[in-house]
Amino acid sequence: MTEESFDPKIHLTYTPPTTKYTFDDLSLAQFPTATPIAASTPFPFLTPAGILAYRKALTSPAIAHHCAHSPYKNTLVLRNVAKYSSFIHDLWTHPETLRIIADVAGVPLVPIMKYEIGHTNIQANGTSVEEMLSELTAEPATSTVEVTEAEKSQDPVSGRSVIPWHYDSYPYVLIVMLSHTTGMYGGETCLRTGDGSALKIITPPIGHAIFLQGGEIQHLASRAIGTTERITTITSLRATTPGLYDNSYLTNVRPESDLGVLYREWVRYRVAKVVEEMGYFEGMLEGGDEKVDVETVHRVLETQIGYLRRTVDQVVSYELHDAVIGKYGVHAYYAAEEYWEQVQKCAGFGELVRMSEEKREFRPGSRLWADLYASRMMVENGGVLRGQVGVVKWDNERDYVMGDELLRQGLREVFWEWVGVVGLDELLEVSDLSEL
Ligand SMILES: [Fe+2]
């Protein structure tokens, strides 16, 4: 099966979104890692020919063979598709596509890395990967299923969401709908605003896209009902603006990725960013004979150090990653925050953690201890501490401990290692998690 060549004149269409929300509109603080446009309403992006060519590319045997897995029932996920489809690769890297995205975002963006181009979520009926792959056709399905009145009126936030409240791994995202939505109920993206309420963005019709700073805004995807298929394709992006650093984490994607490939691309783009930034800075310093501004030197280089530190920390060793997934399972990995909340309620928790810290049982001499003390001081003084799960809210009712710090840093593998060393898994077994 030969693929079509991507041609923006044939496959793209664009009308700017009717509404763009700023952080201000959502009553949210805008951090230095963010840019003003927080999200958009759906806008036309792919032509009918573009939808067909994209879906055709997704049905190729190479993608079925290399990219498909099923993280949970009735869900098929395709990752690393740009490696096996030049149509999809060319679409997401074409100057015309990037011009459209920049127009919506208000800043120039590029895909964060090749691995994350065209991540595709398929809600299907089958149970096995093979069954679900066989449901995937180039032509979008038009069949609908009966929906009860009660189902129609279900609140997307209180209902069983497909993906509960979360921050994305990367700063920006474009979500494109590849299925018909006539007869579909739910499937909205909800944004958490500053006053705690949810702002609902309607499901994009087929061929439409929505833009979101998903790494900066907490959001959820509600379950879609009423249609036999729901296919969305998602590309994560970062800004190319000098001095603007992406606040990315690999925490949520490590278990669903080929780590060797993911790490290589991650390190490459991070190092390229640092090289670029160092080039600008070197240029700024060149030739001047006035006294160098010490404050600027510290600020610029400390930012680089922090960026590189995150780069390194997110590259968790293959051995530890495999050991933790092997011992506790993927479910526990993703439920780490839930487990952490529950285990704190067990008798003996505080004592066990305190004793372990005193005895330095866990990784003695590790920089993680310095990180812990710095963060502890910060929360005790009421400072703003950000992490993989957003701003750390601290009421000072107990000590800020290593478990908090490891989850803040998005190091779930190290968190589970620590749980084992301290012996918390004897207070609350991981197998009890599903009953919580
Ligand atoms: Fe998301």
Residues whose N, C-alpha, C, O or C-beta is under 5 A from the ligand:
A	BS01	LIG	D168 G214
